[in-house]
Amino acid sequence: MKLLITGGCGFLGANLASAALEKNAQLTIIDNLSRCGSTQNLAWLKQQGSFRFFSTDLRNSHDLQEIIKTIRPEVIFHLAGQVAMTSSIKNPQVDFEINVCGSINLLEAVRKFSPASMIIYASTNKVYGQLADIKLRETGQRYTALGYPDGFGEGLKLDFHSPYGCSKGAADQYMLDYARIFGIKTVVFRHSSIYGGRQFATCEQGWVGWFCRQALAIKNGLSDQPIIISGSGKQVRDILYVTDLNNLYFSAVEKNEQIRGQVFNIGGGKNNSFSLLELFTYLESLLGITIKYQPTNWRISDQKFFVADTSKAKKILAWEPQVNKHQGVKKMTEWLISSEREAD
């Protein structure tokens, strides 16, 4: 099968590319190598197998059209994008150009030169906004959404907040509309928090990996300072280990005709939800440390609670997470330790 991954050297892309190589796919990767860790991921992927690589940017419509015209991929995993809400606030125009214009460039290239291609788009739960109208219950270590025992389904009202929410939401809607108007085989996955190996997390993006790294610094005696957090630490997300996401994506490929133009909320689900404070408690037990933290102001438009109801994906794609949150966080810390050794 001929596969194309945009952003194939990022965290999600590198893991998906590795899985594709294991399946002996004819793989092509597009990446501008701007993300932290992308050059390391490219070097790692070259050890996994053979693939075509184009160092270009989705804002370059000419390059993109030539690639699509030449390859005519059967499936495109569209993972490239500006991924941090804080960065979008600092520079909304660049965020728009990458996430909206880049996605339009891809859709147009497919429409003109490879209309049989399937496009799987990595969207975000941020398209639902701050969810300020959802009633919450506050307990000792977390918030709980009243009336949503299984989390939030795809029928939740769209409410784009922040430039990042607007740009991802606009691309999300274009993907669905190109299925309606032009018959392109698009599907949208609105991700909750994905984590795992090859994630070079920062304080702005990849919170599970970031706080695991801070915890390891405490364990290794490299820091005795409180960890800075935004908000109370009671905010909740469902977390999904990256190998489970790979399985989802390949399940979607098998059902490409059935799911054309559909959207799915994707995450670890209610059983794999963590508040930040609960994550700290688990890391303390796992690593034998004490974590001190210092709260600061809430981030703009931050959701106090988001858990994806993944029942639609289970019903239609026969998919559900296999790695539970404790196993996954342990795997995350093990990868961080191994990556530090490689760097040495």
PECORWO-V33313 format. One record per backbone hydrogen bond with DSSP energy under -1.0 kcal/mol. CO is the residue of the C=O (numbers start at 1). NH is the residue of the N-H. Records with the same first field share a line. If there is no record, write none. Layout:
CO = NH + NH
This chain:
1 = 26
2 = 74 + 75
3 = 28
4 = 77
5 = 30
6 = 79
7 = 10
10 = 14
11 = 15
12 = 16
13 = 17
14 = 18
15 = 19
16 = 20
17 = 21
18 = 22
19 = 23
20 = 25
21 = 24
25 = 27
26 = 3
27 = 52
28 = 5
29 = 54
30 = 7 + 8
35 = 38
37 = 41
38 = 42
39 = 43
40 = 44
41 = 45
42 = 46
45 = 48 + 49
52 = 29
54 = 31 + 56
57 = 60
59 = 61
60 = 64
61 = 65
62 = 66
63 = 67
64 = 68
65 = 69
66 = 70
67 = 71
68 = 72
74 = 118
75 = 4
76 = 120
77 = 6 + 79
78 = 122
84 = 88
85 = 89
86 = 90
87 = 91
91 = 95
92 = 96
93 = 97
94 = 98
95 = 99
96 = 100 + 101
97 = 102
100 = 104
101 = 105
102 = 106
103 = 107
104 = 108
105 = 109
106 = 110
107 = 111
108 = 112
109 = 113
110 = 114
114 = 117
118 = 76
119 = 187
120 = 78
121 = 123 + 189
123 = 191
124 = 127
125 = 128
126 = 129
127 = 159
131 = 134
135 = 146
137 = 144
142 = 139
144 = 137
145 = 148
148 = 151
152 = 309
153 = 156
162 = 166
163 = 167
164 = 168
165 = 169
166 = 170
167 = 171
168 = 172
169 = 173
170 = 174
171 = 175
172 = 176
173 = 177
174 = 178
176 = 180
177 = 181
178 = 182 + 184
184 = 186
185 = 119
186 = 261
187 = 121
188 = 264
189 = 123 + 191
190 = 266
191 = 125
193 = 240
195 = 242
199 = 201
205 = 202
206 = 210
207 = 211
208 = 212
209 = 213
210 = 214
211 = 215
212 = 216
213 = 217
214 = 218
215 = 219
216 = 220
217 = 222 + 223
218 = 221
227 = 294
229 = 296
233 = 277
234 = 143
235 = 276
236 = 306
237 = 274
238 = 193
240 = 195
241 = 244 + 245
242 = 246
243 = 247
244 = 248
245 = 249
246 = 250
247 = 251
248 = 252
249 = 253
250 = 254
253 = 256
255 = 259
259 = 262
262 = 188
264 = 190
266 = 192
269 = 272
270 = 273
272 = 239
274 = 237
275 = 279
276 = 280
277 = 281
278 = 282
279 = 283
280 = 284
281 = 285
282 = 286
283 = 287
284 = 288 + 289
292 = 227
294 = 229
296 = 231
299 = 302
304 = 236
307 = 152
310 = 314
311 = 315
312 = 316
313 = 317 + 319
324 = 328
325 = 329
326 = 330
327 = 331
328 = 332
329 = 333
330 = 334
331 = 335
332 = 336
333 = 337
334 = 338
335 = 339
336 = 340
337 = 341
338 = 342
339 = 343
340 = 344
